[in-house]
Amino acid sequence: MSEPIKKGNIAQAPTPQNTPASVSGSYLKNAPLPTIPSTIKEDDELHKKLLANPAILSMIEGKLNTLVGTDSGYVKALPPKIKNRLYGLKALQQTQFKLEAEFQMELLNLEKKYHEKHLPIFQKRKRIVLGSLEPTTEEIEEGQALMGEEEDEEEEEQDEAKSEIDETLKDVKGIPSFWLTAMENLGPIAELITDRDSEALNHLIDIRLEYFDALGFRLVFEFEENEYFTNKQLVKTYYYQKELGYSRDFVYDHAEGCDIKWKDNDHNLTISVEKRKQRNKHTKQVRTIEKLTAVDSFFNFFTPPQPTKPEEEEEEKDEEEDSEEEEEEEGALEEKLQLDYEIGELFKDKLIPRAIDWFTGYALEYEYDEGEEEEFDDDEEDSEEEESDDADGSDSDDSDADEDAGAAKAQPAECKQQ
């Protein structure tokens, strides 16, 4: 044990065992300063922790997303003269925006003008589809030339199967299932159609586009009398916002559908009916109860998505959980609205003006999946890399590579149609 400190010179005070009284007189005099070990892989450890806890990773991503588009303060720090020049450029751009707004309005009016000129053509198309009008000889010959087909009477006589089909459809009026077939060939629209819907859509006799005074357009689906609903027409209306978007194009504001008057629940294609019998305990009477469940259907298209009101929650939740749920709901709603607008644009810009090409499938030649094209390019690059690697290998590797390459060439690339 060390002795107690006595009064006197502090330098003579005893120190704990093995502790130098002064660094200058010890072996630590020339020792390097302590440093933090550089062998610790903090990034790898942090990465592993984040992967092990997706909640933390999601929270960090959410925080980072809030920083996107925030002001860095660079413009505010510029000298006044430069900022004045920027203000001038902003004013010039606003003048440009006004001209673009005028251009878009004139373009819309021009579109309406030529739509009126298209109406007689679409009306004639409707009559041919329904069978109340037959095309002229000149129209038939021109259509054959455009579709690259020529009649060969001898070949048709030898084809018994085709003759049987011709005999079966000899007395059929118009073009059966014209609009249903065209819709089923247009991928995003076809995904909305169920087997039950097909039976009702067989009664669809026309789809047309209409403009009105307000900014927007409406889609009119005309049906013949059927066993599903009493409506003669089902209408979907899309409205544009008054102000153009930043891209200087019209931006959708909202869509309005119509009320489908189903004849009964059994023919309502948007719900599933489950019937069950229930006996009263007191009266012993038996009654039938129907349980209605919403199901996917093309006819939900006429009930566009609308923002939902927040429901009152019985149990209290953390504020963070509430905000996450609200963000998820808003994101899902945005996706539904976007899909709804895209489907409306497909009817307006593709299906209605090119109905015959969608019925025959000719329009599919001009449709492609960009994602699949990129995937195909990646596969090509991978195959090229494999060939180069095999070229550097042994003779046995070369023979195996040739066999694999031959097998790859023999296997055709998958081609999907929308």
Buried (B, 14 or more C-beta within 10 A) or exposed (E): EEEEEEEEEEEEEEEEEEEEEEEEEEEEEEEEEEEEEEEEEEEEEEEEEEEEEEEEBEEEEEEEEEEEEEEEEEEEEEEEEEEEEEEEEEEEEEEEBEEBBEEBEEEBEEEEEEBEEBEEEBEEBBBBBBEEBEBEEEEEEEEEEEEEEEEEEEEEEEEEEEEEEEEEEEEEEBBEBBBBBBBBBBBEBBBBBBEBBBBBBBBBBBBBBEBEEEBBBBBBBBBEEBEBBEBEEBBBBBBBEEEBEEEEEBEBBBBBBBEBEBEEEEBBBBBBEEEEEEEEEEEEEEEEEEEEEEEBBBBBBBBBBEEEEEEEEEEEEEEEEEEBEEEEEEEEBEEEBEBBBEBBBBBBEBBBBBBBBBBEEBBBEEEEBEEEEEEBEEEEEEBEEBBEEBEEEEEEEEEEBEEBBEEEEEEEEEEEEB
